Amino acid sequence: MSQPQVVYVPFKAGLPPMRAYMRSLWHRRAFISEFARSELREQNFGSLFGQLWLVLNPLLLSGVYFLLIYVIGGTSDSTRFGHLTATLFLFYLIANSLTGGVKAITSGQRLILNTSFPRIMLPISAVVVAIFRFLPTLVVALAIHAILGLPFSLQMLWAIPVLFIAVVMALGMAILISCINVYFRDISSMLPYLTRSLLYLSPILYEASKISSHIKRYEIVNPIFYLLDSWSRVMVHAQAPHPRALLHASFFALTIFIVGTYFFLSRERDFAVRL
């Protein structure tokens, strides 16, 4: 029996037939899961020390930052450490999605050149890896919350929609940057500086309420500012997030996801030539 041939035909606005594309993507969900598991095994996630390091790395970083804040500021408290830890863990979900997504296409060169499949599966797999790496830190964050004696309430269930918004934003960022890296390879070298700048410009080392009014006007341009602020209010203070903060985070998450997905799908057939 002869091998099936894939024929590419022009389509309007550069987008593939979305119904067939989504059906093909859904049928390959098992591949996404196994591909993400293989990436985790490559990062020693299957070993005890590998899983332990997923928690120790951000935990040690939060301890270093907390010590730095204590030395410079002179005062600190348990609430501040809880805020630092919880927001840093969520930030690493987004940062790890960007780090895995930036080379998702370029590192899958052989797979792309030899196999026909929806290319968007590769950045999606990178985000799945980031989610698996985030889950152990979520358990640690709740344990730290209890040890520090911070409040618990039903308002903490708001963490579910906030986390969903974070995943959508991380997915959109991973899809967008994976496509950009195909055309501008230097973006992967710049990414560590971009994520570090985003770390300092976001309410992680400080709470959003402590920002001066002069700087507060610029917080609206940071896509994860209100997301992390909402996460802190829910996970640290056990309070409901501000509706304005959720709308801001949702707007940025959907915008980045839609723009990134459109840009990716409209350029997907060009990847084989660029690689």
N, C-alpha and C positions, 0 to 999 in steps of 0.2 A: 504494500500500500504506500502510495506516495505521501510525502510529508505535507501537512497543510501549509498554505502560504498566507502570509499576512499582507494585505494590500492597504496602503495608506492613501486616502482620497482627501481632497481639500474640504474644509468645513468652515462654516461662517464664524467670523471673529476669532479664529484660531483655536476654538474649543472643540474637543471631541464630542461625539454623541453622549450626553451625560448619563442617560439611563443605562446604556450598555456599559459605560465606563464604571459606574457605581456598582452594577451587577457583577462585573468582573472583579472589582475591588473586594466586594463582599465575599465572593467565592474563594478568595485567596486570604481570608482572615487567619486561617490556620498557618499559612506561610509567614504572616506578620508575627504571629506569636512565636513560632519556632525560630525565626530569624532574630527576634529580640532575645530569646533564650540563649541562642548561640553567642550573641554579643555579650550577654551577661557572663556566660561561662568563660569567654575569652578574657573578661575582666576579673576572673577568679571569684565571681559571685557565688559559685557553688561551694566554695570552701568556707569554713567557719571564720577564718581570719579575713577573708574577702568581705563577708557580710558584716563582720565587726567593724571593718575599716569604713564602710559606708556610713556608719554612725559616728565613729571616732573622728573622722576627718572634719565634718562640719562642727562637731561638738568641741573639738580642740580649737578650731578657728573662733567659735563664739567665745571660748574661754580667753583666748588671746585678745580679742577685741574688747571683751569686758574688762580685762586687766588694764588695757590701754586707756579705756574710758575712765576707769577708777583712778589711775595714776594722773591723768591729765585733769579730769574734773574734780577729783578729790572726794567725791561722794557718789554713792550708788546704792541700789537696793535690789531686792529679789524680783520686783516687778520689772525692773529694767533688764535684768538678766533673762527673765522669761520672755520678754519682748524680743530681745536680741536673738535668742535661740530659735523661737518659733518663726520669726520672719526670715532668719537666715536659712532655715531648712526649706521654706517655700521658695525663697530666692534661688536656691540651688536646683530646685525642680525646673525652673525656667532656664537657668544658666546651663544645666546639663543637657536640656533639650536643644539649646543653641549649639553647644559644643558637639553633640552627636549629630545634629542636623546639618551643620555647615559642610561636612564632608560625606554626607549620606549618598550623594549622587556620584561625586568624583571617586570615592573609594569603591563604589559598586560598578566600576567601569566594565569589567568582564561580564558581569551579570546583565548589564544593560545592552551590551553589544551582541550577546548570544541568546538572549531570552526575551520573549514578548510578554510583557506584564505591565500593569499600571505603575509608572515610576514613582508615583506619590507614596507607594508602599514603603519606600526606603526612609524618608523623613518621619513617616508615621511610626515605623519601627524604632527610630531613635527616641521618639517621645515615649513610647511604651517602655523602653529601657530606663529612661529618666523617671518614669512613674514607679517602676519596680525599685529603683534606688531610693525613691522618696518615702515609700511606705514604712521601712524600718525607722526612719527619722521621725515620722509622725508618732509612732509608739513612744519613742524616747521623749519627744516634746510633751506628750501627755504625762509621762512619768515625772519629768522635771516640773511640770505644772503642779502635780500633786505634792512633790517633795518640798517645793517652795511655799506651799500653803496658799496658792492663788485660788480664786473663787471658781466654782463650777455652777453652771445653770443650764436650763434648757435652751437658752439663747446660743449656746455653743453649737447647736445643730445648724446654725447659719454657716458653719464651716463647710458643709456639703456644697451649697451653691457657690460659695467663694472659691472652693477648690475646683469646682467644675469650670468656673470662669478662668482660673489659672491654667487649667489643662488646655482649654480652647486657645488661650493666648500663646501658651508654649507651643502648641501645634502649629498655629499660624506663623509664629516666628521661625520655627524649624523648617517649615515648608518654604517660606520666603527666602531665608538665608541659604538653604541648600541650592535653590535655583540661582541666586545671585553669585554664589561661589563658582558655578559653572562658567560664568562669563568674566568674573573678576576674582582670580585665585588668591589675591592678596588679602581678601576679606577674612580668610582663616587665620592669617597672621595677626590681623588687627583685632580679632574677636576677644582675646584675653584682656586687652586694654579697654574694649567697649564694655565688657561685662564688669570689670573692676570699677569703671566710671559709673555704671548703673548702680553698682552696690553702694557707692558713696553718695549718690544723688537720691537714693531711695530711703524711706524711713526704716532703717535697719539698725544702724549704730545710734540712732536717736528716734524718738517718737515724733509723729507728725505734729502733735500739739505743741511741741517745744520749738518749732521753727519760727523765726522772726517774721513779722509781717512783710518786711521788705523782700524776703526770699520766697515767701509763701505764694506770691502771685505766679511764680514760675512752675509750681508743682503740677499744674494741669497738663503740661507738655510731656510729663513723664508717664509712660503707659502703665507702669506697675506701681506708681506711687499710692493711689487710692486702693489698689488691690492689696498691697501689703499692710496699709493702714486698717483696712477692713479685717484682714486676717488677724492682726494684733488685737483689735477690739474684741473679736470673737474668741480667740484662743487664749488670750492673756487676761483680759478684763471681763470675759464672759458676758459681753454686751452685744446687742444687735448692731450691725454696721449701719452707717448713715445711708439712706436711700441714694443721695447724691453720689456717694463714693461707689456704690454698686453700679449705678448708671454709667459713671465715668469708666470704670473698669470693664463693664460689659461692652460699651461703645468701642473702646480700644481693642478688646479681644475680638469682637466680630469684624471690625474694620481690618485688622491685621490678618485675620483668618481669610476673609473674602478676597482681599487684595493679593495676599500671598498665594492662595489657591488658584485664583484666576491667572496670575502671572506664571505660575508653575505649569498649569495645564496648557496654556497657550504657547509655551515654549518647550513642552515635553518632547516633541518630535525632533527638536533641534539638538537634543543632548548628545545623541550618538555622534553627530558631526563635530561637536565641540570637544568631546572627550578624546 
